[in-house]
Amino acid sequence: MGMDMNKLMQQVGQMQEQMQQAQDELAKETVEATAGGGMITVVANGAGEIKQIKIDPKAIDPNDPEMLEDMILAAVNEAVRSAQSLMESKLGGLAGGALGGLGLPGLGE
């Protein structure tokens, strides 16, 4: 095989830098999800971390805590899904393109 290891290592280094830069950008971006007609709002960053939960006081019914729990759970799950979608859109092409660009069998397919 006539593979140039120096070139390969340089490409790997560039890919790592691009991935780190994309991950840093994702941590700064946010997604928002709501439940209960907007009574619950959850904000997550592109890295999937929940950054904020807002609860409208009208959503707090002392006689039905399960409803509040369900709304929070629904909003958190939707925020996480949105964050994952954002992550895939940012990193998906980068990972596939960079790995495939290395010309190694089995990568980037």
Buried (B, 14 or more C-beta within 10 A) or exposed (E): EEEEEEEEEEBEEEBEEBBEEBBEEBEEBBBBBBBBEEBBBBBBBBBBEBEEBBBEEEBEEEEEEEBBEBBBEBBBEBBBBBBBEBBEEBBEEBBEEBBEEBEEEEEBE
